[in-house]
Amino acid sequence: MSERVDALTPDPREIAWHAWLPEPALREALDQWPFVPDGREAFARYAALPGRRPVERGRD
């Protein structure tokens, strides 16, 4: 079963900043910004999926 999340409302006490990044910008950010290890692993697993299409949403 696949679910779609239309809106996220991060808790400002836990998240300092959030936005959707196009995949190239996310790849660059992964090299420059601090990320939790499982966030990096989740992206690596997503990027390795066969037949996937990159999602381009633009910056918020």
Backbone bond lengths (Angstrom), bond angles and torsions (degrees), N, CA, C in turn:
res aa  C-N    CA-C-N  psi(-1)  N-CA   C-N-CA  omega(-1)  CA-C   N-CA-C  phi
1 M - - - 1.448 - - 1.532 109.01 -
2 S 1.289 116.65 134.90 1.455 121.94 -179.98 1.518 109.01 -114.56
3 E 1.324 116.01 134.62 1.455 120.78 178.16 1.516 109.79 -118.56
4 R 1.291 116.07 152.13 1.452 121.37 178.52 1.529 108.50 -118.16
5 V 1.306 115.39 136.19 1.455 120.86 177.52 1.514 107.47 -105.05
6 D 1.325 117.09 120.00 1.467 121.03 -178.01 1.524 113.06 -86.36
7 A 1.298 117.69 -33.05 1.465 119.23 -176.71 1.527 109.42 -143.73
8 L 1.300 114.94 137.23 1.456 121.20 175.50 1.522 108.05 -115.32
9 T 1.303 115.93 139.47 1.455 120.42 176.14 1.521 107.74 -127.44
10 P 1.329 116.78 87.49 1.463 119.64 -178.99 1.525 111.72 -65.71
11 D 1.294 115.02 148.50 1.456 121.70 175.75 1.525 107.82 -76.27
12 P 1.342 119.42 117.57 1.465 121.19 -177.53 1.527 113.78 -62.00
13 R 1.326 117.61 -16.42 1.467 120.29 175.34 1.525 111.49 -76.09
14 E 1.342 116.20 -17.58 1.461 120.90 -177.03 1.521 113.35 -112.27
15 I 1.318 117.64 -28.67 1.464 122.68 -174.35 1.524 108.60 -121.93
16 A 1.329 116.79 119.26 1.465 120.41 -178.41 1.523 111.85 -78.45
17 W 1.329 117.97 -32.38 1.465 122.92 -176.82 1.517 108.27 -155.74
18 H 1.321 116.05 147.18 1.462 119.68 173.88 1.517 109.59 -152.39
19 A 1.311 115.59 149.90 1.461 123.32 175.33 1.521 107.97 -172.28
20 W 1.325 116.67 159.87 1.454 121.49 172.34 1.519 107.33 -83.04
21 L 1.309 117.09 133.97 1.457 121.94 177.66 1.519 109.14 -116.39
22 P 1.332 117.98 140.80 1.457 119.23 170.63 1.537 108.35 -61.31
23 E 1.304 116.72 152.13 1.463 119.67 -174.37 1.529 114.25 -53.33
24 P 1.331 120.55 -43.56 1.477 118.58 178.34 1.533 112.62 -59.97
25 A 1.322 117.24 -39.40 1.466 120.45 178.45 1.522 110.66 -68.05
26 L 1.331 117.72 -36.12 1.461 120.82 177.46 1.526 110.66 -65.88
27 R 1.325 117.19 -42.60 1.470 119.97 178.19 1.533 110.45 -60.14
28 E 1.321 116.51 -41.10 1.466 120.31 178.15 1.533 110.66 -66.08
29 A 1.314 116.39 -42.69 1.465 120.34 179.18 1.527 111.58 -62.30
30 L 1.332 117.20 -36.98 1.469 120.05 179.42 1.530 111.75 -60.90
31 D 1.326 116.67 -27.99 1.463 120.77 177.94 1.523 112.77 -83.18
32 Q 1.333 117.61 -20.01 1.456 120.44 -171.67 1.524 114.97 -114.60
33 W 1.314 118.51 -29.10 1.464 121.96 -173.50 1.525 110.52 -103.73
34 P 1.321 117.08 155.91 1.468 118.96 173.57 1.536 110.21 -73.54
35 F 1.298 116.17 131.48 1.462 123.53 175.54 1.516 108.21 -131.15
36 V 1.317 116.58 150.58 1.455 119.60 173.52 1.526 107.87 -69.61
37 P 1.335 117.91 147.00 1.471 120.06 -176.88 1.529 113.63 -55.76
38 D 1.339 118.28 -40.00 1.462 117.38 -177.81 1.528 111.69 -71.34
39 G 1.335 118.36 -21.25 1.461 120.63 173.94 1.513 110.72 -68.48
40 R 1.326 116.19 -42.68 1.467 120.44 176.60 1.527 110.61 -63.81
41 E 1.330 115.91 -42.87 1.464 119.96 179.92 1.527 110.98 -64.34
42 A 1.324 117.37 -41.45 1.466 120.71 -179.99 1.527 110.44 -61.43
43 F 1.335 117.19 -42.62 1.460 119.25 179.07 1.527 110.76 -66.66
44 A 1.317 117.56 -41.58 1.462 120.76 179.02 1.532 110.78 -60.24
45 R 1.326 116.84 -41.42 1.469 120.39 178.35 1.521 110.99 -66.12
46 Y 1.338 116.59 -41.61 1.463 120.54 176.71 1.532 110.41 -61.59
47 A 1.326 116.80 -47.46 1.465 121.27 -177.48 1.528 111.72 -62.35
48 A 1.323 117.68 -27.08 1.461 121.88 -178.43 1.530 113.51 -85.52
49 L 1.321 118.50 -5.37 1.458 120.13 -178.92 1.520 110.68 -63.24
50 P 1.318 117.60 133.14 1.467 119.96 178.47 1.530 110.57 -71.74
51 G 1.313 116.05 137.11 1.451 120.86 174.47 1.520 115.76 74.51
52 R 1.301 118.66 10.91 1.467 119.34 -178.79 1.523 110.02 -76.97
53 R 1.300 116.00 155.65 1.467 121.93 175.76 1.511 107.54 -114.47
54 P 1.351 118.53 129.77 1.455 120.31 178.10 1.529 110.95 -59.89
55 V 1.308 115.74 141.66 1.450 122.00 177.71 1.511 108.31 -96.39
56 E 1.309 117.21 124.02 1.465 122.40 177.77 1.525 107.70 -111.75
57 R 1.319 117.34 111.21 1.461 120.42 -179.33 1.507 112.63 -111.72
58 G 1.317 117.27 -17.87 1.463 119.67 -176.90 1.509 110.79 85.42
59 R 1.304 115.23 166.46 1.466 121.14 -178.01 1.511 110.73 -82.82
60 D 1.328 115.10 142.59 1.472 121.25 174.67 1.501 110.04 -94.67
